[in-house]
Structure formats: structure tokens, C-alpha cells
Amino acid sequence: MFSTIMDWISVGLIPILIALFILYGLYKKVDVYGCFINGAVEGFNTVVRIIPYLVAIFVAIGALRGSGTLETMQKLVGPVFDRFNLTADMVPHIITRSLSGSGSTGVMAELVNNYGPDSFIGRVASVFQGGTSTTMYIITVYLGAVGIKKVRHTVATGLITDIASFIMSVIIVAVLFGY
């Protein structure tokens, strides 16, 4: 019963919300289509402005993988991770999470496929994925889009937060699931 209701809500919620926005706009005598087109134009202009920042992020990810930096980091942290029943295979997830949401989702999916969704590693990867944000992406794209060039302590604070989020993910999963 509950899952049927949730299925209905998940399928129907977005179309219902869109219809409600359109009806409300018509009720208020707003040119809904014109507003939609103006928003689409603004969105396109924003995308054009942030493309250089996106390219920089993708180049950074490619450089980390191509240069062997990820593999070197995995070898360095492997012994530490082993002490906590983790694997060095999580290093790419930790690094890519702050750079790219879709890239880190791919790495997380690989971890879940390799270790299982109900494994300690699969659960830690899932909690970390859901509990963090794409720090470097946010800094480069959003601050870059509005022209902020001096980020001062923003990068360090964001990366420290990402590390703290990973540590808390390990602790939360260990406590909740008794590992």
C-alpha cells in the first residue's frame, strides 16, 4: 500500500507541480510562456559563461587519472584505510566528489557494483555521496559565474569539510550498521 502510494507520488509529482505553476500564472494573468522563454535564455547565457570553468574541472579530473596521481594516492592511503575496513578504491570517489557530481556518481556505482550495496564500503560510499557536495564545482562555477576571483579560504574550508564528511560517513555507517 505505502509503496504504491510512493510510486504514484514519484511519477505524478513533477507534472502536477508544473501544471499548478502554469495555472497559478494564468490566474495571476502572467505571460507564462514568455517567462519560460526568458528563463531559458538566461539559463543558456549562464551556461555559456560557465563553460570555461566546466572545461577546467574536466581537464583536472582527466589529469588526475591520466598522470597516475589517483593510483599513487591509493597506494599511500591504502594501509590507513585497511585499518578501518575500507579500501583504497574509495580514494577516487573522495577526490572526484568535490569535482564532479556525475563523475563521483559513476565512481560510487563502481564501488557498489564491486563490493555490493549492503557492504560496509557500499554503504559508506552511498552516505558520503549523499552527505557531501561538489565543493570545487560550486566554487569554480558559481563564484566564477558571478565574477568572484578571490576565493581566499573557501577552497581550504570546502576541502576540509569534504574530508570531515568522509570521516563522518565511516562513523555513521559503522554505528548504524554495527561494523
N, C-alpha and C positions, 0 to 999 in steps of 0.2 A: 504494500500500500504506500509506504513512505517513499520507496524508490520510484514508484510510478508517478507520484506527485512531483518528485525532484526531476525526473525525466521530462515531464511536461513543462515545468518551470524553466529548465535549462534550454529546451527547444524554443519555447514561446516568449521568453522574457525580452530578448532584444527586439524582435518585431513589434511587440506590444509597446515597448518604450518609444520606439521610433514613431509609431502611429500616434501615441499620446503627445509627443513633441510637435508633430505636424498638426494635429487637431488643436492643440493649445495655441500654436502660432496662427492658425486660421481664425480661431476665436478672437485673438488679440489683433486681427487684421494686419498681420505681418507678412511681407513677401517671403514666404518660407523658402521657395526655390531660389530666389535671388540671394538670400542669406546663405543658403547652402553653397551656391556658386562662389560667392565672395570668400567664404571659409575655405573652399577648395583651392582658390587662387592663392590665398595667404599660406595655406599648407604647402602648396607647391613651391612658393617663394622661399619658405623656410627650409624645405628640403634642398633646394639649390644652394642656399647659404651654408648648410652644414655638410655638404658632400665632401669638402676637403678634410674635415675632421673625421668623417667616417672612413675615408681612404687611409688616413693616418693610423687609425685603430686597426684596420685590417692588415696594413703593412706591418704593424708591430706584432700582431699575432703570427703572421707568416714568418717574420724574422725570428721570433722566439722558437717556433717549431723548426724552421729550416737551419738555424745556427746550432742546434743541439743544446740550447740553454735549458729547455724543459727536461731533457734527459739528464743533464748534469745536476739540475736541482733535485730530480727524483733520486739520484744516487746519493746526494748529500743528506736529504731528509729521510731517506729510507729507514735507517736504523732507529731514528726517533719515532717515526710512525709505527714501526713494528712493535714498539713497547706499548702502544695504545690500541693494538689490534686493528690498525689501519694499514693501508698500503700506499706506497709511493705513487701508485697510479692516480691518486687523488690530487697530486700537485698540478697537473694541467687544469683540473676543474677549479682549483683555488685561484690560479692565475687568470684563466680565461673568464671567470665570473666577474671580475672587476672591469674587464674589457668589452665583453660582448654577451648579451643575453642569449642570443640564438646559438653562439659558439659554445657557451657553457652548458646550454641545454643538451647539445649534442654530446659533449663530454660526459655529462651526467647520465644520459641514456646509455652510453657505452659502459659506464661503471655499473649501472643497474643490470644491463644485459650480461655482463661478465660475472658479477657477484650475486645477482638476484635482488629483487625488490625488497625482500624481507630480511636481507643480510644486514649486518651492522654497517658495512660500507655503503650499501644501497640506501639505507635509512639516513645515515649521516649526509650523504650526497644530496638527498632529497630535502632534508631540513635546511642544509646550507643553501641550496638553490632557492628555496622559498623564503629564507630569512635574510638574504642579502640583496644588494642592488648592484648595478653595473657602475661602480664608482668612477672609473676613468672615462667611461662612455658619457656619464652625466656631466662630468667636469668639462670634457672637450666639446661635447655637442651643445649642451645648454648654455654654458658660460660663453662658449665660442659664438653661439648664435646671437647673443646679445652684446658681444664685443668685449667681454671681460678678459683681459690678458694676464693680469697679475692675480694668480690664484693663491699665493702665499702659502699658508698652512693647509689648504684644502686637500691637496694630494696626500700629504702625510696623514692627516686625520682620517681621510677616507680609507686608506690602505690599512691603518691600524684598526679601524672599525671592521674591515673585512677579515682580518686575522682574528680579532676577538669574536666575530660571528662564527668563524670556523671552529674555534675552541669551544664556544658555547653549543654549537651543533653537536659536537662529540659528547659533551657533558650531558646535554638534554637527552640524546638518544640512549646513552649509557644508563641514565637514571630511569627514564620512562620504560625502557625495554629490558632492563636488568642485565646488561652486558658487563 
